[in-house]
Amino acid sequence: MKFDVVVIDPGHGGKDVGAIGYKGVQEKDIVLNIAKKVGGYINEYLPEVKVVYTRDDDTFIDLEERGPIANKAEGDLFVSIHANKFHNKYPHGTETYFLGLEKSKSALEVMKRENNVINGDGFDPDKVLSPEELLVYELQNSGYIATSEKLAGMVENQFSDRAQRKSRGVKQGRLVVLYQASMPAILVETGFLSNPSEQRFLSSDYGQSIIASAIFRAIRNYKEEYEKSQHFNTN
């Protein structure tokens, strides 16, 4: 099997602005720029791979439609790109999620924020994806989840080793956008818009290019490992 389709999902869009940073900077705009840069690197350096965006402009796409877009495109990988926030200015760094039950309060907060477009502030995670439903999914899709965790680690390694960003590590959460995608899927939190220094970095063309390059390199390395394993399994 070839690795030839990557689905890139810029978070939020349209009426859903996502996190809002200092001076009104909106997550939806920053992550769209980063997503397009990731796609540009893929087009340039991996021309055999088709890039599919869940959105390529300031359009609202329902959270539950994004996974099906990826499935229809027969994607080999789903990468959802976001920016983080906190109630004070101190936290900073990147973190990458795969589908699973939250193991920390901070992961629970990210899960609630990224899912709350479904039911607003009254969002109840157990009504959207209960621990029991997650367990069934994990049993049926253990390969996808293991691969997603591996890819998440590759992204965080690139952030820390090559991009020189603070990595907050690989985490897991009941993220609807990942649950809907029938392929290895991750959600990347590229930094905190609530941190003034990190917001300036993420708002700059330079910072967006650095982040996008790190995500691209992880995708490229994953592709190489995937194709080696496919070659090994057919010989």
N, CA, C and O of each residue as an XYZ file, in Angstrom:
940
protein
N       0.834     -1.207      0.000
C       0.000      0.000      0.000
C       0.868      1.256      0.000
O       1.849      1.348      0.737
N       0.493      2.210     -0.830
C       1.245      3.448     -0.912
C       0.755      4.455      0.131
O      -0.401      4.444      0.554
N       1.676      5.312      0.519
C       1.343      6.456      1.366
C       1.248      7.656      0.438
O       2.275      8.208      0.042
N       0.044      8.067      0.085
C      -0.045      9.112     -0.937
C      -1.093     10.191     -0.681
O      -1.318     11.037     -1.547
N      -1.743     10.184      0.491
C      -2.711     11.246      0.802
C      -2.556     11.671      2.268
O      -2.671     10.850      3.179
N      -2.297     12.953      2.477
C      -2.264     13.523      3.822
C      -3.392     14.541      3.938
O      -3.510     15.444      3.110
N      -4.209     14.394      4.959
C      -5.303     15.334      5.202
C      -4.879     16.289      6.314
O      -4.551     15.869      7.423
N      -4.893     17.577      5.995
C      -4.512     18.612      6.955
C      -5.762     19.380      7.368
O      -6.516     19.875      6.530
N      -5.958     19.465      8.664
C      -7.173     20.059      9.222
C      -6.838     21.312     10.026
O      -6.469     21.203     11.196
N      -6.955     22.504      9.428
C      -6.768     23.731     10.213
C      -7.959     23.906     11.156
O      -9.099     24.009     10.705
N      -7.701     23.939     12.441
C      -8.792     23.990     13.405
C      -9.668     25.225     13.280
O      -9.236     26.277     12.810
N     -10.913     25.065     13.716
C     -11.866     26.171     13.812
C     -12.166     26.756     12.425
O     -12.139     26.024     11.435
N     -12.451     28.057     12.339
C     -12.789     28.676     11.059
C     -14.162     29.313     11.065
O     -15.069     28.846     11.755
N     -14.317     30.385     10.294
C     -15.598     31.069     10.208
C     -16.042     31.609     11.554
O     -15.282     32.295     12.238
N     -17.277     31.298     11.936
C     -17.832     31.803     13.199
C     -17.132     31.228     14.423
O     -17.230     31.788     15.515
N     -16.427     30.118     14.249
C     -15.674     29.484     15.337
C     -14.236     29.981     15.272
O     -13.426     29.451     14.511
N     -13.917     31.003     16.072
C     -12.600     31.643     15.965
C     -11.526     30.898     16.740
O     -10.338     31.143     16.530
N     -11.917     29.992     17.630
C     -10.939     29.301     18.452
C     -10.440     30.197     19.572
O     -11.154     31.089     20.031
N      -9.214     29.958     20.007
C      -8.623     30.760     21.081
C      -8.357     32.180     20.585
O      -8.031     32.395     19.418
N      -8.503     33.139     21.491
C      -8.208     34.536     21.174
C      -7.065     34.998     22.069
O      -7.141     34.892     23.293
N      -6.012     35.510     21.453
C      -4.853     35.962     22.195
C      -4.857     37.462     22.401
O      -5.878     38.126     22.222
N      -3.698     37.989     22.781
C      -3.568     39.426     22.968
C      -3.844     40.158     21.661
O      -3.551     39.658     20.575
N      -4.419     41.362     21.792
C      -4.716     42.226     20.648
C      -5.639     41.555     19.632
O      -5.624     41.885     18.447
N      -6.441     40.611     20.119
C      -7.458     40.026     19.260
C      -6.977     39.001     18.261
O      -7.720     38.641     17.347
N      -5.750     38.518     18.407
C      -5.247     37.484     17.494
C      -6.111     36.234     17.631
O      -6.387     35.782     18.742
N      -6.531     35.684     16.506
C      -7.454     34.550     16.522
C      -6.777     33.264     16.057
O      -6.052     33.240     15.062
N      -7.037     32.206     16.803
C      -6.449     30.903     16.493
C      -6.743     30.465     15.065
O      -5.856     29.950     14.383
N      -7.974     30.660     14.602
C      -8.369     30.157     13.285
C      -7.471     30.683     12.175
O      -7.211     29.974     11.203
N      -6.992     31.925     12.308
C      -6.149     32.520     11.272
C      -4.727     31.973     11.323
O      -4.135     31.663     10.289
N      -4.187     31.857     12.527
C      -2.820     31.358     12.686
C      -2.701     29.920     12.204
O      -1.760     29.583     11.485
N      -3.646     29.071     12.592
C      -3.518     27.657     12.228
C      -3.767     27.430     10.737
O      -3.230     26.484     10.161
N      -4.569     28.282     10.111
C      -4.751     28.160      8.661
C      -3.447     28.469      7.943
O      -3.086     27.784      6.986
N      -2.736     29.500      8.400
C      -1.444     29.829      7.795
C      -0.444     28.693      7.968
O       0.263     28.333      7.027
N      -0.387     28.130      9.173
C       0.541     27.023      9.426
C       0.173     25.821      8.567
O       1.048     25.185      7.979
N      -1.114     25.509      8.492
C      -1.570     24.359      7.704
C      -1.166     24.495      6.243
O      -0.707     23.532      5.629
N      -1.336     25.686      5.690
C      -0.977     25.898      4.287
C       0.527     25.773      4.075
O       0.973     25.314      3.023
N       1.302     26.179      5.064
C       2.751     26.023      4.956
C       3.146     24.545      5.010
O       4.030     24.110      4.272
N       2.493     23.778      5.880
C       2.750     22.327      5.911
C       2.438     21.725      4.549
O       3.234     20.960      4.005
N       1.280     22.071      4.001
C       0.906     21.576      2.682
C       1.883     21.996      1.610
O       2.182     21.226      0.697
N       2.386     23.223      1.715
C       3.365     23.701      0.746
C       4.656     22.904      0.788
O       5.227     22.589     -0.256
N       5.123     22.573      1.995
C       6.332     21.747      2.120
C       6.110     20.357      1.529
O       6.990     19.814      0.861
N       4.943     19.789      1.775
C       4.641     18.473      1.207
C       4.631     18.541     -0.314
O       5.208     17.681     -0.979
N       3.980     19.558     -0.865
C       3.927     19.697     -2.327
C       5.316     19.850     -2.930
O       5.591     19.344     -4.017
N       6.187     20.552     -2.214
C       7.530     20.803     -2.735
C       8.447     19.594     -2.604
O       9.154     19.246     -3.550
N       8.441     18.960     -1.450
C       9.425     17.915     -1.168
C       8.879     16.491     -1.290
O       9.650     15.538     -1.401
N       7.566     16.347     -1.270
C       6.950     15.028     -1.457
C       5.860     15.150     -2.520
O       4.683     14.951     -2.220
N       6.233     15.471     -3.749
C       5.222     15.755     -4.786
C       4.318     14.571     -5.105
O       3.249     14.745     -5.692
N       4.738     13.379     -4.725
C       3.913     12.198     -4.974
C       2.755     12.081     -3.978
O       1.869     11.245     -4.152
N       2.762     12.913     -2.945
C       1.730     12.875     -1.911
C       0.707     13.982     -2.163
O       1.066     15.148     -2.326
N      -0.549     13.607     -2.192
C      -1.634     14.575     -2.373
C      -2.008     15.184     -1.025
O      -2.149     14.473     -0.030
N      -2.165     16.494     -1.003
C      -2.587     17.201      0.201
C      -4.067     17.555      0.083
O      -4.494     18.156     -0.903
N      -4.837     17.181      1.090
C      -6.258     17.528      1.155
C      -6.474     18.356      2.417
O      -6.085     17.940      3.509
N      -7.090     19.520      2.273
C      -7.413     20.373      3.415
C      -8.892     20.215      3.768
O      -9.742     20.121      2.883
N      -9.191     20.189      5.064
C     -10.602     20.214      5.452
C     -11.196     21.601      5.224
O     -12.397     21.741      4.996
N     -10.351     22.613      5.287
C     -10.722     23.966      4.862
C      -9.467     24.676      4.382
O      -8.384     24.462      4.928
N      -9.604     25.516      3.367
C      -8.452     26.276      2.886
C      -8.732     27.776      2.877
O      -8.001     28.550      2.260
N      -9.798     28.175      3.568
C     -10.113     29.585      3.751
C     -10.863     29.737      5.068
O     -10.978     28.782      5.836
N     -11.372     30.936      5.329
C     -12.032     31.201      6.605
C     -13.481     30.724      6.572
O     -14.422     31.518      6.607
N     -13.627     29.408      6.504
C     -14.938     28.772      6.416
C     -15.200     27.942      7.666
O     -14.298     27.281      8.180
N     -16.429     27.978      8.151
C     -16.802     27.114      9.271
C     -17.105     25.716      8.748
O     -17.972     25.535      7.894
N     -16.387     24.738      9.265
C     -16.631     23.330      8.953
C     -17.011     22.642     10.257
O     -16.253     22.683     11.226
N     -18.161     22.021     10.285
C     -18.608     21.341     11.490
C     -17.565     20.330     11.949
O     -16.959     19.626     11.142
N     -17.373     20.277     13.255
C     -16.364     19.382     13.824
C     -16.574     17.939     13.379
O     -15.610     17.217     13.122
N     -17.827     17.524     13.288
C     -18.124     16.137     12.950
C     -18.066     15.871     11.446
O     -18.262     14.735     11.016
N     -17.799     16.902     10.639
C     -17.650     16.721      9.199
C     -16.195     16.530      8.789
O     -15.918     16.067      7.683
N     -15.276     16.880      9.662
C     -13.865     16.900      9.280
C     -13.301     15.498      9.071
O     -12.604     15.244      8.089
N     -13.601     14.593      9.994
C     -13.169     13.213      9.819
C     -13.725     12.582      8.560
O     -12.972     11.963      7.808
N     -15.034     12.718      8.301
C     -15.586     12.180      7.058
C     -14.948     12.760      5.794
O     -14.833     12.059      4.789
N     -14.530     14.032      5.830
C     -13.803     14.597      4.686
C     -12.519     13.803      4.461
O     -12.173     13.463      3.330
N     -11.825     13.516      5.550
C     -10.584     12.743      5.459
C     -10.851     11.326      4.966
O     -10.096     10.794      4.152
N     -11.921     10.722      5.457
C     -12.252      9.357      5.038
C     -12.609      9.301      3.558
O     -12.202      8.380      2.851
N     -13.367     10.283      3.093
C     -13.750     10.329      1.679
C     -12.525     10.483      0.791
O     -12.483      9.946     -0.316
N     -11.525     11.219      1.278
C     -10.288     11.416      0.515
C      -9.371     10.206      0.585
O      -8.333     10.168     -0.076
N      -9.756      9.212      1.389
C      -8.948      8.006      1.600
C      -7.549      8.380      2.091
O      -6.536      7.913      1.570
N      -7.533      9.234      3.105
C      -6.270      9.701      3.650
C      -5.473      8.607      4.334
O      -6.025      7.655      4.886
N      -4.168      8.769      4.283
C      -3.267      7.874      5.005
C      -2.907      8.445      6.369
O      -2.384      7.741      7.234
N      -3.193      9.724      6.547
C      -2.816     10.424      7.766
C      -3.724     11.642      7.926
O      -4.068     12.303      6.946
N      -4.104     11.928      9.161
C      -4.940     13.091      9.461
C      -4.220     13.922     10.510
O      -3.914     13.431     11.597
N      -3.947     15.186     10.182
C      -3.221     16.076     11.087
C      -4.061     17.327     11.321
O      -4.242     18.138     10.413
N      -4.568     17.480     12.533
C      -5.371     18.645     12.903
C      -4.476     19.642     13.637
O      -3.791     19.282     14.594
N      -4.485     20.888     13.186
C      -3.550     21.897     13.695
C      -4.305     22.956     14.494
O      -5.286     23.530     14.020
N      -3.829     23.203     15.717
C      -4.499     24.121     16.641
C      -3.474     24.965     17.393
O      -2.266     24.764     17.267
N      -3.984     25.912     18.176
C      -3.158     26.679     19.106
C      -3.838     26.645     20.471
O      -5.065     26.590     20.562
N      -3.047     26.679     21.507
C      -3.513     26.458     22.873
C      -3.802     27.775     23.593
O      -3.489     28.851     23.082
N      -4.395     27.685     24.771
C      -4.596     28.858     25.620
C      -4.710     28.398     27.069
O      -4.988     27.233     27.350
N      -4.489     29.340     27.976
C      -4.634     29.057     29.405
C      -5.159     30.328     30.063
O      -5.185     31.388     29.437
N      -5.580     30.224     31.333
C      -6.183     31.390     31.988
C      -5.149     32.376     32.512
O      -5.508     33.456     32.982
N      -3.847     32.013     32.436
C      -2.812     33.004     32.715
C      -1.731     32.919     31.638
O      -1.778     32.042     30.775
N      -0.774     33.815     31.689
C       0.177     33.979     30.587
C       1.404     33.077     30.671
O       2.261     33.144     29.790
N       1.517     32.247     31.687
C       2.782     31.562     31.930
C       3.010     30.281     31.121
O       4.117     30.093     30.616
N       2.042     29.407     30.973
C       2.315     28.169     30.219
C       2.732     28.459     28.778
O       2.233     29.386     28.141
N       3.653     27.645     28.287
C       4.080     27.756     26.896
C       4.562     26.394     26.423
O       4.821     25.500     27.229
N       4.680     26.246     25.116
C       5.177     24.999     24.548
C       4.138     24.276     23.703
O       2.972     24.666     23.630
N       4.601     23.226     23.081
C       3.762     22.434     22.180
C       3.307     21.146     22.862
O       3.936     20.682     23.814
N       2.230     20.583     22.377
C       1.800     19.251     22.799
C       0.975     18.646     21.676
O       0.241     19.347     20.980
N       1.103     17.345     21.510
C       0.417     16.662     20.413
C      -0.418     15.519     20.976
O       0.049     14.734     21.802
N      -1.654     15.442     20.514
C      -2.647     14.510     21.045
C      -2.971     13.385     20.069
O      -2.990     13.570     18.852
N      -3.225     12.222     20.642
C      -3.868     11.139     19.905
C      -5.120     10.752     20.692
O      -5.308     11.196     21.825
N      -5.965      9.934     20.095
C      -7.247      9.609     20.713
C      -7.068      8.685     21.908
O      -6.428      7.638     21.807
N      -7.636      9.077     23.033
C      -7.562      8.257     24.232
C      -8.203      8.988     25.393
O      -8.640     10.129     25.247
N      -8.263      8.343     26.539
C      -8.865      8.934     27.730
C      -7.862      9.878     28.390
O      -6.693      9.534     28.559
N      -8.324     11.061     28.757
C      -7.443     12.069     29.324
C      -6.801     11.562     30.618
O      -7.442     10.892     31.427
N      -5.519     11.899     30.791
C      -4.800     11.458     31.984
C      -4.339     12.627     32.850
O      -3.629     12.427     33.836
N      -4.738     13.842     32.487
C      -4.356     15.008     33.272
C      -5.447     16.065     33.166
O      -6.266     16.042     32.248
N      -5.445     16.988     34.116
C      -6.433     18.072     34.105
C      -6.249     18.953     32.878
O      -7.226     19.395     32.274
N      -4.989     19.209     32.508
C      -4.738     20.068     31.345
C      -5.237     19.415     30.065
O      -5.768     20.098     29.190
N      -5.072     18.099     29.944
C      -5.574     17.388     28.762
C      -7.096     17.431     28.721
O      -7.696     17.545     27.652
N      -7.718     17.337     29.900
C      -9.179     17.412     29.968
C      -9.665     18.784     29.509
O     -10.680     18.889     28.820
N      -8.940     19.832     29.889
C      -9.330     21.182     29.481
C      -9.194     21.362     27.976
O     -10.047     21.986     27.346
N      -8.127     20.821     27.397
C      -7.958     20.897     25.941
C      -9.090     20.152     25.251
O      -9.662     20.648     24.280
N      -9.415     18.968     25.745
C     -10.487     18.175     25.150
C     -11.807     18.946     25.176
O     -12.534     18.972     24.183
N     -12.112     19.569     26.306
C     -13.362     20.323     26.416
C     -13.372     21.509     25.460
O     -14.381     21.781     24.809
N     -12.250     22.210     25.379
C     -12.202     23.401     24.525
C     -12.309     23.044     23.053
O     -13.025     23.707     22.302
N     -11.598     21.994     22.632
C     -11.598     21.642     21.216
C     -12.901     20.971     20.785
O     -13.211     20.923     19.594
N     -13.658     20.458     21.742
C     -14.942     19.820     21.417
C     -16.145     20.727     21.647
O     -17.246     20.399     21.206
N     -15.964     21.870     22.332
C     -17.141     22.587     22.826
C     -17.966     23.253     21.744
O     -19.063     23.736     22.024
N     -17.469     23.295     20.509
C     -18.294     23.827     19.422
C     -19.540     22.963     19.214
O     -20.520     23.409     18.618
N     -19.492     21.724     19.710
C     -20.634     20.814     19.551
C     -21.828     21.292     20.370
O     -22.934     21.431     19.846
N     -21.598     21.545     21.667
C     -22.705     21.956     22.534
C     -22.381     23.204     23.351
O     -23.023     23.464     24.369
N     -21.395     23.972     22.914
C     -21.050     25.190     23.623
C     -20.475     24.904     24.997
O     -19.868     23.857     25.221
N     -20.670     25.840     25.914
C     -20.084     25.704     27.246
C     -20.715     24.580     28.056
O     -20.173     24.180     29.086
N     -21.856     24.066     27.600
C     -22.497     22.968     28.313
C     -22.031     21.606     27.847
O     -22.680     20.599     28.130
N     -20.918     21.560     27.139
C     -20.414     20.315     26.565
C     -20.155     19.263     27.640
O     -19.489     19.529     28.640
N     -20.688     18.078     27.418
C     -20.464     16.938     28.309
C     -19.720     15.878     27.513
O     -20.309     15.249     26.633
N     -18.422     15.661     27.803
C     -17.638     14.724     26.994
C     -18.197     13.315     26.970
O     -18.086     12.619     25.960
N     -18.805     12.881     28.085
C     -19.307     11.512     28.142
C     -20.505     11.291     27.226
O     -20.786     10.158     26.834
N     -21.215     12.371     26.881
C     -22.350     12.235     25.977
C     -21.907     12.158     24.522
O     -22.631     11.633     23.676
N     -20.726     12.677     24.233
C     -20.195     12.637     22.869
C     -19.360     11.385     22.659
O     -19.486     10.710     21.637
N     -18.516     11.080     23.619
C     -17.649      9.908     23.516
C     -17.356      9.412     24.926
O     -16.439      9.897     25.589
N     -18.135      8.453     25.369
C     -17.985      7.939     26.726
C     -16.753      7.045     26.813
O     -16.271      6.559     25.790
N     -16.236      6.821     28.027
C     -15.112      5.896     28.183
C     -15.408      4.508     27.612
O     -14.513      3.844     27.089
N     -16.665      4.073     27.714
C     -17.031      2.751     27.189
C     -16.959      2.730     25.657
O     -16.462      1.774     25.062
N     -17.465      3.800     25.031
C     -17.391      3.893     23.567
C     -15.943      3.972     23.106
O     -15.568      3.388     22.089
N     -15.139      4.701     23.868
C     -13.723      4.808     23.532
C     -13.044      3.448     23.614
O     -12.217      3.115     22.766
N     -13.385      2.666     24.624
C     -12.799      1.337     24.774
C     -13.134      0.460     23.575
O     -12.267     -0.249     23.065
N     -14.378      0.500     23.124
C     -14.775     -0.272     21.943
C     -13.972      0.175     20.728
O     -13.484     -0.650     19.955
N     -13.839      1.495     20.568
C     -13.067      2.024     19.440
C     -11.615      1.546     19.512
O     -11.038      1.135     18.506
N     -11.033      1.605     20.710
C      -9.637      1.197     20.875
C      -9.445     -0.274     20.531
O      -8.444     -0.641     19.916
N     -10.391     -1.114     20.920
C     -10.295     -2.540     20.613
C     -10.394     -2.792     19.111
O      -9.740     -3.691     18.581
N     -11.212     -1.995     18.431
C     -11.420     -2.182     16.996
C     -10.343     -1.513     16.151
O     -10.129     -1.889     14.999
N      -9.664     -0.517     16.728
C      -8.718      0.284     15.946
C      -7.377      0.426     16.653
O      -6.755      1.488     16.610
N      -6.937     -0.639     17.298
C      -5.706     -0.564     18.083
C      -4.505     -0.177     17.231
O      -3.598      0.506     17.707
N      -4.494     -0.609     15.977
C      -3.384     -0.271     15.085
C      -3.311      1.213     14.811
O      -2.231      1.803     14.839
N      -4.456      1.820     14.545
C      -4.499      3.265     14.296
C      -4.028      4.041     15.519
O      -3.265      5.000     15.396
N      -4.477      3.631     16.685
C      -4.140      4.372     17.898
C      -2.650      4.266     18.198
O      -2.021      5.262     18.553
N      -2.081      3.081     18.061
C      -0.647      2.912     18.296
C       0.170      3.740     17.317
O       1.161      4.364     17.694
N      -0.252      3.741     16.061
C       0.453      4.515     15.045
C       0.305      6.003     15.294
O       1.252      6.765     15.096
N      -0.875      6.424     15.725
C      -1.105      7.837     16.030
C      -0.204      8.293     17.169
O       0.364      9.384     17.121
N      -0.076      7.462     18.185
C       0.798      7.801     19.311
C       2.246      7.935     18.839
O       2.965      8.836     19.272
N       2.663      7.043     17.959
C       4.024      7.104     17.429
C       4.246      8.385     16.637
O       5.266      9.054     16.807
N       3.295      8.729     15.772
C       3.407      9.952     14.979
C       3.432     11.179     15.883
O       4.203     12.109     15.647
N       2.593     11.187     16.912
C       2.580     12.310     17.854
C       3.958     12.501     18.478
O       4.418     13.629     18.653
N       4.611     11.394     18.813
C       5.963     11.472     19.357
C       6.956     12.029     18.358
O       7.851     12.789     18.728
N       6.806     11.660     17.093
C       7.678     12.194     16.048
C       7.530     13.708     15.931
O       8.518     14.427     15.779
N       6.291     14.185     16.003
C       6.048     15.626     15.916
C       6.696     16.348     17.091
O       7.379     17.356     16.906
N       6.484     15.837     18.293
C       7.055     16.494     19.466
C       8.582     16.450     19.450
O       9.227     17.398     19.899
N       9.165     15.372     18.943
C      10.625     15.307     18.822
C      11.142     16.374     17.876
O      12.169     17.001     18.140
N      10.433     16.583     16.774
C      10.836     17.624     15.833
C      10.709     19.010     16.464
O      11.569     19.866     16.260
N       9.661     19.228     17.215
C       9.494     20.525     17.875
C      10.654     20.814     18.824
O      11.187     21.924     18.834
N      11.042     19.827     19.617
C      12.079     20.058     20.624
C      13.483     19.998     20.039
O      14.321     20.840     20.365
N      13.755     19.019     19.181
C      15.118     18.802     18.695
C      15.511     19.741     17.566
O      16.632     20.248     17.542
N      14.602     19.975     16.634
C      14.930     20.763     15.447
C      14.393     22.190     15.512
O      15.076     23.131     15.108
N      13.182     22.351     16.015
C      12.579     23.688     16.062
C      12.931     24.441     17.346
O      12.663     25.636     17.466
N      13.535     23.729     18.307
C      13.953     24.346     19.572
C      12.783     24.965     20.338
O      12.911     26.028     20.946
N      11.647     24.282     20.296
C      10.495     24.704     21.079
C      10.395     23.837     22.336
O      10.918     22.723     22.364
N       9.741     24.334     23.352
C       9.505     23.525     24.538
C       8.401     22.516     24.235
O       7.282     22.893     23.889
N       8.724     21.236     24.367
C       7.721     20.196     24.166
C       7.089     19.834     25.503
O       7.782     19.499     26.463
N       5.775     19.906     25.549
C       5.028     19.487     26.733
C       4.625     18.017     26.636
O       3.966     17.476     27.524
N       5.042     17.377     25.523
C       4.879     15.945     25.406
C       3.679     15.481     24.603
O       2.887     16.274     24.094
N       3.580     14.167     24.511
C       2.464     13.507     23.832
C       1.361     13.259     24.852
O       1.618     12.775     25.954
N       0.134     13.594     24.475
C      -0.997     13.440     25.384
C      -2.150     12.769     24.646
O      -2.107     12.590     23.428
N      -3.159     12.410     25.387
C      -4.315     11.784     24.759
C      -5.603     12.419     25.260
O      -5.682     12.914     26.385
N      -6.618     12.389     24.387
C      -7.887     12.999     24.750
C      -8.999     12.493     23.858
O      -8.761     12.014     22.750
N     -10.222     12.607     24.360
C     -11.401     12.199     23.588
C     -11.789     13.336     22.637
O     -12.749     14.068     22.875
N     -11.035     13.458     21.580
C     -11.222     14.538     20.623
C     -12.062     14.034     19.460
O     -11.657     13.131     18.729
N     -13.231     14.629     19.301
C     -14.186     14.161     18.299
C     -13.574     14.153     16.910
O     -13.820     13.240     16.121
N     -12.776     15.169     16.611
C     -12.203     15.268     15.268
C     -11.289     14.078     14.965
O     -11.163     13.680     13.807
N     -10.656     13.512     15.979
C      -9.805     12.335     15.780
C     -10.640     11.061     15.733
O     -10.342     10.142     14.970
N     -11.667     11.014     16.538
C     -12.542      9.836     16.599
C     -13.213      9.576     15.259
O     -13.454      8.424     14.897
N     -13.516     10.634     14.522
C     -14.230     10.501     13.254
C     -13.333     10.046     12.110
O     -13.837      9.592     11.083
N     -12.022     10.154     12.261
C     -11.093      9.845     11.170
C     -10.663      8.384     11.225
O     -10.114      7.931     12.229
N     -10.910      7.654     10.153
C     -10.565      6.222     10.097
C      -9.166      6.042      9.522
O      -8.984      5.473      8.446
N      -8.191      6.537     10.264
C      -6.786      6.488      9.848
C      -5.961      6.986     11.034
O      -6.535      7.529     11.978
N      -4.648      6.823     11.021
C      -3.841      7.439     12.065
C      -4.123      8.941     12.107
O      -4.119      9.605     11.071
N      -4.366      9.470     13.300
C      -4.816     10.859     13.414
C      -4.253     11.504     14.672
O      -4.238     10.900     15.744
N      -3.790     12.746     14.522
C      -3.250     13.492     15.652
C      -3.795     14.917     15.638
O      -4.222     15.428     14.603
N      -3.770     15.540     16.805
C      -4.100     16.957     16.932
C      -2.900     17.651     17.550
O      -2.447     17.284     18.634
N      -2.388     18.662     16.848
C      -1.177     19.363     17.266
C      -1.543     20.715     17.870
O      -2.158     21.549     17.206
N      -1.170     20.928     19.121
C      -1.291     22.243     19.751
C       0.065     22.927     19.592
O       1.044     22.538     20.229
N       0.113     23.949     18.738
C       1.388     24.522     18.298
C       1.986     25.527     19.274
O       3.118     25.968     19.080
N       1.261     25.893     20.305
C       1.757     26.856     21.279
C       0.599     27.597     21.920
O      -0.558     27.401     21.546
N       0.914     28.452     22.891
C      -0.114     29.141     23.679
C      -0.285     30.586     23.229
O       0.647     31.386     23.303
N      -1.482     30.909     22.762
C      -1.782     32.292     22.406
C      -1.950     33.157     23.646
O      -1.942     34.384     23.550
N      -2.102     32.536     24.797
C      -2.201     33.269     26.062
C      -0.831     33.686     26.589
O      -0.750     34.460     27.542
N       0.241     33.188     25.986
C       1.600     33.574     26.354
C       2.079     34.635     25.361
O       2.187     34.340     24.171
N       2.370     35.858     25.811
C       2.700     36.938     24.875
C       3.857     36.616     23.934
O       3.780     36.892     22.737
N       4.930     36.032     24.471
C       6.080     35.712     23.636
C       5.737     34.654     22.600
O       6.114     34.768     21.434
N       5.022     33.625     23.033
C       4.674     32.548     22.105
C       3.658     33.026     21.069
O       3.688     32.593     19.917
N       2.764     33.919     21.483
C       1.824     34.453     20.500
C       2.551     35.239     19.420
O       2.214     35.129     18.241
N       3.540     36.027     19.806
C       4.306     36.787     18.802
C       4.992     35.838     17.835
O       5.017     36.079     16.628
N       5.550     34.759     18.369
C       6.220     33.768     17.526
C       5.233     33.130     16.554
O       5.512     33.026     15.360
N       4.085     32.705     17.062
C       3.097     32.027     16.223
C       2.432     32.976     15.230
O       1.921     32.536     14.200
N       2.436     34.260     15.530
C       1.831     35.237     14.626
C       2.774     35.653     13.505
O       2.343     36.251     12.520
N       4.058     35.339     13.651
C       5.055     35.754     12.662
C       5.183     34.726     11.543
O       4.955     33.534     11.752
N       5.545     35.193     10.372
C       5.771     34.281      9.253
C       6.913     33.321      9.573
O       6.865     32.144      9.215
N       7.940     33.834     10.251
C       9.078     32.997     10.635
C       8.629     31.876     11.564
O       8.954     30.710     11.340
N       7.885     32.228     12.603
C       7.435     31.225     13.562
C       6.531     30.189     12.933
O       6.657     28.995     13.208
N       5.625     30.640     12.095
C       4.727     29.710     11.414
C       5.502     28.763     10.507
O       5.156     27.587     10.392
N       6.544     29.271      9.866
C       7.366     28.420      8.996
C       8.133     27.383      9.800
O       8.255     26.232      9.380
N       8.652     27.788     10.962
C       9.384     26.857     11.828
C       8.465     25.731     12.301
O       8.832     24.558     12.245
N       7.283     26.091     12.763
C       6.323     25.097     13.241
C       5.902     24.173     12.104
O       5.864     22.953     12.268
N       5.587     24.758     10.953
C       5.145     23.957      9.803
C       6.237     23.012      9.335
O       5.960     21.869      8.972
N       7.475     23.484      9.342
C       8.590     22.638      8.921
C       8.754     21.442      9.848
O       9.032     20.334      9.390
N       8.583     21.659     11.148
C       8.693     20.554     12.105
C       7.603     19.517     11.866
O       7.869     18.315     11.881
N       6.378     19.980     11.648
C       5.280     19.044     11.372
C       5.544     18.291     10.078
O       5.326     17.081     10.002
N       6.011     19.003      9.061
C       6.321     18.349      7.786
C       7.385     17.273      7.957
O       7.234     16.167      7.438
N       8.456     17.581      8.677
C       9.535     16.599      8.836
C       9.034     15.340      9.535
O       9.450     14.231      9.198
N       8.146     15.510     10.504
C       7.569     14.340     11.174
C       6.748     13.509     10.195
O       6.825     12.280     10.208
N       5.963     14.170      9.349
C       5.177     13.457      8.336
C       6.098     12.724      7.372
O       5.855     11.566      7.033
N       7.147     13.392      6.935
C       8.100     12.772      6.009
C       8.755     11.546      6.647
O       8.863     10.497      6.011
N       9.189     11.677      7.894
C       9.828     10.550      8.572
C       8.850      9.400      8.777
O       9.217      8.232      8.649
N       7.616      9.734      9.094
C       6.586      8.703      9.244
C       6.367      7.980      7.922
O       6.272      6.753      7.889
N       6.289      8.724      6.852
C       6.097      8.136      5.522
C       7.228      7.164      5.194
O       6.987      6.065      4.695
N       8.447      7.571      5.474
C       9.596      6.708      5.191
C       9.513      5.410      5.988
O       9.760      4.334      5.444
N       9.169      5.501      7.262
C       9.050      4.296      8.088
C       7.893      3.417      7.625
O       8.005      2.191      7.601
N       6.787      4.050      7.260
C       5.622      3.310      6.781
C       5.967      2.524      5.531
O       5.633      1.343      5.427
N       6.630      3.164      4.584
C       6.937      2.503      3.315
C       7.986      1.411      3.494
O       7.956      0.404      2.787
N       8.906      1.598      4.424
C       9.867      0.537      4.723
C       9.160     -0.684      5.300
O       9.475     -1.818      4.940
N       8.212     -0.451      6.190
C       7.488     -1.569      6.797
C       6.632     -2.284      5.766
O       6.502     -3.507      5.816
N       6.042     -1.541      4.829
C       5.239     -2.160      3.781
C       6.110     -3.001      2.862
O       5.713     -4.087      2.440
N       7.294     -2.496      2.554
C       8.228     -3.239      1.701
C       8.675     -4.519      2.396
O       8.776     -5.575      1.772
N       8.947     -4.408      3.719
C       9.378     -5.576      4.482
C       8.277     -6.630      4.517
O       8.550     -7.824      4.391
N       7.045     -6.190      4.688
C       5.927     -7.128      4.816
C       5.562     -7.817      3.511
O       4.876     -8.839      3.521
N       6.015     -7.268      2.384
C       5.695     -7.865      1.085
C       6.855     -8.681      0.532
O       6.797     -9.157     -0.602
N       7.902     -8.841      1.322
C       9.061     -9.622      0.873
C       9.295    -10.822      1.789
O      10.227    -11.595      1.568
